[in-house]
Amino acid sequence: MPINEISCLSWAGGDVRCMNPFAVARSDELKAQFVRASIHGMEAIWDVLPRARFMPPEPLINIAAFPEHPKTWRRVECDNEYQYQAWDMLCGDVWPALGGAPKCLDVVGVNYYCDNREHAVQAALENVMRGRTSFIIAHRLSTIRNADRIAVLARGELVARDSRRAHGGRRRVRAPGGKAAPIAELAEARRARLVRPVEPGCG
C-alpha cells in the first residue's frame, strides 16, 4: 500500500500535532490528501503491474462508553465508526471526487499491535503472501524479518539494502558504498540522521 495507516497518520499530524505537519483540527484535510496520493500510487503501479493487489491497513480501535454517562454514547459511537472513513474514501463511498473506487479496497488490512496479538496477524499475512511477490512498506522490524530483500529509503533515495546474508542470526543491510550493518542498528541510524527532522509548522 502506498501509504500505511492513513487514519493514524491523519490523526497524528492533523489533530494532535505529534507528527508533520503538526496541525490541529485538520485531520480530514490531511486524510483526503493521503487518500488521493495513495490512489495515484496504486494507479501508477497498475500501469506496470495490472494484476497487483493492495491491502490498505488501518488500526482497529474500540472506544467503550461509560454506562453512567448516556450523553456520551452517541459521540463514542461516531468515533468508533470514524475509523472506517479512510476505507470509505478509497472505495469511493465518501468524497468520490478523490477518485476512489472499489478496486482500491481490494483486501482490507487490519493492524493489531504486538502488545496484543500481532503474531496471529503476521501469520495470516505470511499465508496470504506465500507464493506471491509482495512489496511491504514497514515501520516494524518484525514485519520484514522473513523478507528476501530489504531496502531502506529516505527522502525518495535508496540509503541501504539487504545484503541477503545472516550474521549471527541477525539480518544485515548494506549502504551503497558502505559496510554491512545489522538492520536494528540501521533503524537507529535512520532515526538519528537519515531522516532530517522537520520543524513544527513546516510542510
C-alpha positions as CSV (number, residue, x, y, z in Angstrom):
1,M,0.0,0.0,0.0
2,P,1.5,3.4,-0.9
3,I,0.6,5.0,2.5
4,N,0.4,3.0,5.7
5,E,-2.3,3.6,8.2
6,I,-3.9,6.7,6.7
7,S,-6.2,7.3,9.6
8,C,-3.4,7.1,12.2
9,L,-1.2,9.5,10.2
10,S,-4.0,11.9,9.7
11,W,-4.8,12.0,13.4
12,A,-1.2,12.3,14.5
13,G,-0.4,15.1,12.0
14,G,-3.8,16.8,11.7
15,D,-5.2,16.7,15.2
16,V,-2.7,16.1,18.0
17,R,0.5,17.7,16.5
18,C,2.8,14.8,17.2
19,M,3.8,14.4,13.5
20,N,4.3,16.6,10.5
21,P,2.6,18.9,9.6
22,F,1.8,19.4,13.3
23,A,-1.7,20.8,12.7
24,V,-4.9,20.9,14.8
25,A,-8.5,20.1,13.7
26,R,-7.3,19.4,10.1
27,S,-7.2,15.6,10.1
28,D,-9.9,15.4,7.4
29,E,-7.9,17.5,5.0
30,L,-4.8,15.5,5.6
31,K,-6.6,12.3,5.2
32,A,-8.1,13.4,1.9
33,Q,-4.5,14.2,0.6
34,F,-3.2,10.8,1.8
35,V,-6.1,9.0,0.1
36,R,-5.5,11.0,-3.1
37,A,-1.8,10.2,-3.0
38,S,-2.5,6.5,-2.3
39,I,-4.9,6.3,-5.3
40,H,-2.3,7.9,-7.6
41,G,0.3,5.5,-6.3
42,M,-1.9,2.5,-6.9
43,E,-2.7,3.7,-10.4
44,A,1.0,4.1,-11.2
45,I,1.7,0.5,-10.0
46,W,-1.2,-0.9,-12.0
47,D,0.2,0.8,-15.2
48,V,3.2,-1.5,-14.7
49,L,1.6,-4.5,-12.9
50,P,-2.1,-4.7,-13.9
51,R,-2.6,-7.7,-11.6
52,A,-1.2,-6.0,-8.5
53,R,-3.3,-6.2,-5.4
54,F,-3.4,-3.8,-2.4
55,M,-4.2,-4.2,1.2
56,P,-4.9,-0.8,2.8
57,P,-4.0,-1.3,6.5
58,E,-5.8,0.6,9.3
59,P,-5.5,0.0,13.1
60,L,-8.8,-1.1,14.6
61,I,-10.0,0.6,17.8
62,N,-12.9,0.2,20.2
63,I,-13.8,3.0,22.5
64,A,-16.1,2.0,25.3
65,A,-18.6,4.5,26.7
66,F,-19.3,4.9,30.4
67,P,-22.8,3.4,31.1
68,E,-23.4,6.1,33.6
69,H,-22.9,8.9,31.0
70,P,-25.6,8.3,28.3
71,K,-24.9,11.7,26.8
72,T,-21.6,10.5,25.5
73,W,-22.9,7.3,23.9
74,R,-23.6,8.9,20.5
75,R,-20.2,10.6,20.4
76,V,-18.4,7.3,21.2
77,E,-20.4,5.5,18.5
78,C,-19.4,8.2,16.0
79,D,-15.8,8.0,17.0
80,N,-15.8,4.2,16.6
81,E,-17.4,4.5,13.1
82,Y,-15.0,7.2,12.1
83,Q,-12.1,4.8,11.9
84,Y,-13.5,3.4,8.7
85,Q,-13.6,6.7,6.8
86,A,-10.2,6.2,5.0
87,W,-11.5,2.9,3.6
88,D,-14.8,4.6,2.6
89,M,-12.8,7.3,0.8
90,L,-10.6,4.7,-1.0
91,C,-13.6,2.8,-2.3
92,G,-15.4,6.0,-3.4
93,D,-18.3,5.8,-0.9
94,V,-17.1,9.1,0.7
95,W,-15.7,12.1,-1.2
96,P,-15.8,10.4,-4.6
97,A,-14.1,13.4,-6.2
98,L,-10.8,12.0,-4.7
99,G,-11.0,9.2,-7.3
100,G,-11.8,6.3,-5.1
101,A,-13.2,3.1,-6.5
102,P,-14.0,-0.4,-5.2
103,K,-10.8,-1.8,-6.8
104,C,-8.8,0.4,-4.4
105,L,-10.1,-1.5,-1.5
106,D,-9.2,-4.9,-2.8
107,V,-8.2,-6.5,0.5
108,V,-9.0,-4.9,3.9
109,G,-5.9,-4.8,6.1
110,V,-6.2,-4.6,9.9
111,N,-3.3,-3.7,12.2
112,Y,-3.3,-5.3,15.6
113,Y,-0.1,-4.4,17.5
114,C,2.4,-6.7,19.3
115,D,1.2,-5.7,22.7
116,N,-2.0,-7.5,21.8
117,R,-1.7,-10.4,19.3
118,E,0.3,-9.2,16.3
119,H,1.8,-12.7,15.8
120,A,-1.6,-14.0,14.7
121,V,-2.0,-11.2,12.1
122,Q,1.6,-11.8,10.9
123,A,1.0,-15.5,10.4
124,A,-2.1,-14.7,8.4
125,L,-0.2,-12.2,6.2
126,E,2.5,-14.7,5.6
127,N,-0.1,-17.2,4.5
128,V,-1.6,-14.7,2.1
129,M,1.8,-13.8,0.6
130,R,3.0,-17.3,0.1
131,G,3.9,-18.0,-3.5
132,R,3.5,-14.3,-4.4
133,T,5.9,-11.4,-5.0
134,S,4.9,-8.9,-2.3
135,F,6.1,-5.4,-1.6
136,I,5.9,-4.5,2.1
137,I,6.1,-1.0,3.5
138,A,7.0,-1.5,7.1
139,H,7.8,0.5,10.2
140,R,8.2,-2.5,12.5
141,L,11.2,-4.8,12.0
142,S,9.1,-7.9,12.9
143,T,7.1,-7.4,9.7
144,I,10.1,-7.9,7.4
145,R,12.1,-10.4,9.4
146,N,11.5,-13.1,6.8
147,A,11.7,-10.8,3.7
148,D,14.0,-12.0,0.9
149,R,15.2,-8.4,0.2
150,I,15.1,-5.3,2.3
151,A,15.5,-1.7,1.0
152,V,15.7,1.4,3.2
153,L,14.5,4.7,1.6
154,A,15.0,8.2,2.9
155,R,13.5,11.2,1.0
156,G,13.0,9.0,-2.0
157,E,16.5,7.7,-2.2
158,L,17.9,4.3,-1.5
159,V,20.1,4.6,1.5
160,A,20.7,0.9,2.4
161,R,19.8,-2.5,1.1
162,D,19.7,-6.1,2.4
163,S,22.9,-8.0,1.9
164,R,21.0,-11.2,1.9
165,R,23.3,-12.7,4.5
166,A,22.7,-13.7,8.1
167,H,25.4,-12.8,10.6
168,G,24.8,-14.4,14.0
169,G,21.1,-14.8,13.2
170,R,20.7,-11.1,12.5
171,R,19.6,-9.6,9.2
172,R,22.2,-7.1,7.8
173,V,21.8,-4.3,5.4
174,R,24.5,-2.5,3.3
175,A,24.5,1.2,2.5
176,P,25.6,1.9,-1.1
177,G,29.4,2.0,-0.9
178,G,29.4,1.3,2.8
179,K,29.8,-1.7,5.1
180,A,27.1,-4.0,6.2
181,A,25.3,-3.3,9.5
182,P,22.6,-5.1,11.5
183,I,19.2,-3.9,10.5
184,A,18.4,-2.9,14.1
185,E,21.4,-0.6,14.0
186,L,20.3,0.9,10.7
187,A,16.9,1.6,12.1
188,E,18.5,3.6,14.9
189,A,20.7,5.4,12.4
190,R,17.7,6.3,10.4
191,R,16.0,7.9,13.4
192,A,19.2,9.8,14.2
193,R,20.5,11.0,10.8
194,L,19.0,9.5,7.7
195,V,15.7,11.5,8.0
196,R,16.2,15.2,8.8
197,P,13.7,16.4,11.4
198,V,11.0,18.8,10.2
199,E,10.4,21.9,12.3
200,P,6.9,22.4,13.6
201,G,4.7,24.4,11.3
202,C,6.6,23.4,8.1
203,G,5.2,21.2,5.3
